[in-house]
C-alpha cells in the first residue's frame, strides 16, 4: 500500500473523532437493548475502540441476556472486514469494478456454484497434481530425510491453497508464478487494510483514495500477457471447441463474457476479486482443523487410517474425498467453533421504511444487521456439550448425509439462504484433499501438543499465524 495512505489515515482518524463527538445525529436504535455501548457519542466512540478486543465477550453476554431477542453491539467503525459485506470492505474503493461483476450474479456466482461444483470430479487430477507439487516446493523435505523439520504451517499451507485454488481459476503456468502467488496472498490483506483506512474518511473524500492502485498495477503486469493470449486463442477458434482448450474458471468466464467482460482489465480484476473471496477464507478454515489434528494423535491416527483406506479403494479421486467422514466432521466442528468469526450473514436494511422483525423490533434503513454465529453454534439445545471441541461429533451423521457443506439455520459459517457461500463445495473438497495428502504422506506434531491459540480482532478470528509444526515424511 502507498505510504501516503497511512498518513492520510491518521488525519482521517482525527476527522472521524470530531465527527463522532459533534456531528453524529440522533440514535435511532435507542429502543434496542445494548451490550457494550454506553450512551452519547463519546460512549459510542469508546465502544468502537473497545470492540476490537471485546466483541466476542459482548456477543456471549448478549446471547445470555437476550436469548430470543434482538440486541445490538457497537458499530464496527474502527476495525472491521466482514468479507461478505460489501460495505465492510469498502468494495467500491477496494474491489475495483466489483459492481460490474455483481450485476451478473447468474454468470459470476453461477459459475462457482454450478460449473465449478459440477467439475470437482473431472478437475481432481489437476487439483491433486498441484497439491503434490506445491508440497514438494514449499516443504523442501528431501525424500531420504527422516528427521523432524519445523515449519510455520500457516505460511506453507497458504502457498499450497493459493496455488491449488489458482490451478482451477487460471491454470498452468500462472498458478505457479511466485510473484502471482505473493500478489494474491497479499491482496486480501491489502483490501482489509485499505478498507480500514477508507472507513475513517467521510463519504465525499472516499472516491479520491486509491490505496489499491499498486496491487492492480501488479495484477496488470503479472497477468496481462497471459490473459491477452487466452483471449487471442479463444477468438481464433471463433466459438468452436478445440483440443486442449483450458478447463478453468478464467476460460469459463471468457466463454460467457459480454463485450465489457472480454476486456483484459475486467478479467484481471475479477481474478483478484475471486482470490479475495477464496484464499484466506479457505486458509483460516483449514488451519483451525489442522492445528487440532496436529495437536492430537487421537485424531491423527484414525484420520490417517480413514484416508489410506479410502485412497486404496478409490485412488486419489473426489469419490475418495466424499468418503472421508471423520475428516468432514473435524472440518465441520472446527468451523462451528471458530469459522471466520463470531458474526455471520451481514445484512443492511435498505427499504425506506427500515425493517421490522417478527417480534416487533424495528430498525431504520441503513442499519447493518448480522447473526451471532456464536449464539447459534454454542446453543446447548442444538449441540450437546456445545463448548467442547469434539472432532468426530458429526462423523456418524456424515454417513447419513449431514455434511460439512450443509448450511442451515443452526450452522451458519457458510452463511445461509440465497447468499450461502457458492464456493463451499469447492473449498470443502480442496481442504479435504490437502489434509488427506498431508495425512497420507507426512507425520506432523506440535512441539508442546497444545492447539495454538487463535486471535480475535473484533468479531473476526484468525488461527495462530506463526506456530511451528514438526513434519516428517512417512516411510
Ligand atoms: C472455507 C472457505 C470459505 C468460507 C468459510 C466462506 C464463507 C462465506 C460466507 C460466510 C459467505 C456469506 C454468506 C452469507 O452471508 O449468507 C460467503 C459468500 C461468498 N463466497 Fe465464500 N467462503 C469460503 C470459500 C469460498 C471460495 C473458495 C469461493 C470461490 C471459489 C467463495 C466465493 C464466495 C462468493 C462469490 C460469495 C458471495 C455470494 C453471494 O453474493 O451470493 N467462497 N462465503
Boltz pocket constraint, residues with backbone or C-beta under 6 A from the ligand:
constraints:
  - pocket:
      binder: B
      contacts: [[A, 84], [A, 109], [A, 112], [A, 274], [A, 277], [A, 278], [A, 279], [A, 281], [A, 282], [A, 283], [A, 285], [A, 286], [A, 340], [A, 344], [A, 345], [A, 346], [A, 412], [A, 413], [A, 414], [A, 415], [A, 416], [A, 417], [A, 418], [A, 419], [A, 420], [A, 421], [A, 422], [A, 423], [A, 424], [A, 426], [A, 427]]
      max_distance: 6.0
